[in-house]
Amino acid sequence: MRGVAVLGSTGSIGRSTLAVLARQRDHFRVVALTAGRNASLLDAQRAEWSPVFAGLVDGGAASTLPGGPEVLIEAATHPSVDIVVNAVVGAAGLDATLAALRAGKRVALANKESLVMAGELVMEAVRLGGGELVPIDSEHSAVLQCLTGHGGSLDRLILTASGGPFREWPAERVAAATVEEALRHPTWSMGAKITVDSATLANKALEVIEAHFLYGLPYDRIDVVVHPQSIVHSMVEFVDGSVLAQLGFPTMELPILYALTHPQRLPDAGVPRFDPVGAGSLTFEPLRAAVFRTFGAGVAAGRAGGTAPTVFNAANEVAVAAFLERKLSFARISDTIEAVLDAHAPQPAVTLDAVRDADHWARARAHEELS
Ligand SMILES: NC(=O)c1ccc[n+]([C@@H]2O[C@H](COP(=O)([O-])OP(=O)(O)OC[C@H]3O[C@@H](n4cnc5c(N)ncnc54)[C@H](OP(=O)(O)O)[C@@H]3O)[C@@H](O)[C@H]2O)c1
């Protein structure tokens, strides 16, 4: 019986995690739950799971639960917790990732932003704290599943991308895309921020940076290919040229389960079984980098290293929030990110202060761009 904390239990990944855990009650128990603002759903989850600890980060005066960002740390480091599922969205997830790893926990990481903004610190926390970092992102889970048992001979990663809702749109139409259009993802149902990130392809840049830190590969050995069916979740090429891929119908419940059980597997009747004929034709095409400039800006930030990925992440968060509030056009998301990155001189990102300073600077600079 392993104790699990679910941070961001009211979100898309958080709810999928509880759906997985509901089928695995013999193996896991829910020790801690945290939400941002959704008090009513958190109440319902508390009634179902009776966690030892529950916190509502942004509950306001009316809430009787512990509140403030500290509740994420409390849940992440609780002595009865073995596995922390970090399903918080955005930079707000960083401190809990670091705290859990330093406390020697397994972190099942959906919150890719924490690895992008502070990759060196997060990997150092893994080394020093004795914890484990296991990805939930379907692409990185695919890589881990392909690599498990094949260590040492990895040559190249090929991450797949659905291409998002605007994959085939002409550039002028993409530039004028509305919030409703950006939120209509063809293959995945996810929270609003990552859905917009998938439409701009910022999400794929975040994932390239995430893969760089998780698997220790230089950027020129991490490729991306568009695969509209989202059946092949990623591929791994070994030194002898052999390629392994992990396949399945799109569902986050399988990578969530694998992040809980790795390197073992558990039977799960809730995950849809694969049917190659039903999956139909699988196609692959290049990413249109000239149209989706946020992707190139993000990968360039990753290559620049230091605080550049921190700045990319922060500028993207501000731009996406403004787009969702209808204060910014789709085209200006990439303009804003590029302007902030152009104004930034990367510094080493080896202390939390350096990361926080870069994050704050980038948010302020991005807001200036918006005004
Ligand atoms: N959704 C997917 O399929 C998917 C796939 C791969 C990776 N991811 C990654 O997983 C993470 C979560 O994505 P999601 O789609 O599940 O997002 P989501 O549906 O928006 O859920 C976000 C969760 O975080 C909580 N939250 C928001 N702001 C917070 C803050 N400042 N402090 C503490 N908690 C806060 C929310 O609480 P309230 O709702 O209560 O306010 C909610 O529980 C993201 O990093 C995303 O990139 C998601």
The ligand as a Gaussian input file, in Angstrom:
#p B3LYP/6-31G(d) Opt

LIG

0 1
 N       -4.362000      17.591000     -19.018000
 C       -3.543000      16.751000     -19.618000
 O       -3.969000      15.827000     -20.315000
 C       -2.046000      16.916000     -19.439000
 C       -1.183000      16.072000     -20.149000
 C        0.185000      16.175000     -19.924000
 C        0.675000      17.115000     -19.028000
 N       -0.190000      17.947000     -18.378000
 C        0.347000      18.928000     -17.430000
 O       -0.266000      18.712000     -16.175000
 C       -0.399000      19.936000     -15.453000
 C       -1.861000      20.102000     -15.094000
 O       -2.615000      20.208000     -16.292000
 P       -4.203000      20.098000     -16.302000
 O       -4.584000      20.046000     -17.725000
 O       -4.629000      19.018000     -15.376000
 O       -4.586000      21.534000     -15.696000
 P       -5.967000      21.995000     -15.058000
 O       -7.091000      21.132000     -15.508000
 O       -6.059000      23.462000     -15.290000
 O       -5.764000      21.713000     -13.475000
 C       -4.813000      22.428000     -12.736000
 C       -4.889000      22.059000     -11.265000
 O       -3.982000      22.895000     -10.542000
 C       -4.718000      23.648000      -9.553000
 N       -4.101000      24.981000      -9.476000
 C       -4.198000      25.988000     -10.381000
 N       -3.463000      27.037000      -9.989000
 C       -2.912000      26.691000      -8.792000
 C       -2.053000      27.375000      -7.880000
 N       -1.625000      28.618000      -8.111000
 N       -1.670000      26.709000      -6.776000
 C       -2.103000      25.452000      -6.538000
 N       -2.911000      24.757000      -7.354000
 C       -3.301000      25.390000      -8.480000
 C       -6.139000      23.685000     -10.052000
 O       -7.032000      23.908000      -8.966000
 P       -8.542000      24.472000      -9.125000
 O       -9.116000      23.889000     -10.368000
 O       -9.179000      23.956000      -7.864000
 O       -8.459000      25.959000      -9.144000
 C       -6.276000      22.289000     -10.648000
 O       -6.468000      21.343000      -9.626000
 C        0.147000      21.028000     -16.394000
 O        1.481000      21.260000     -16.077000
 C        0.057000      20.384000     -17.776000
 O        1.031000      20.897000     -18.666000
 C       -1.531000      17.859000     -18.564000

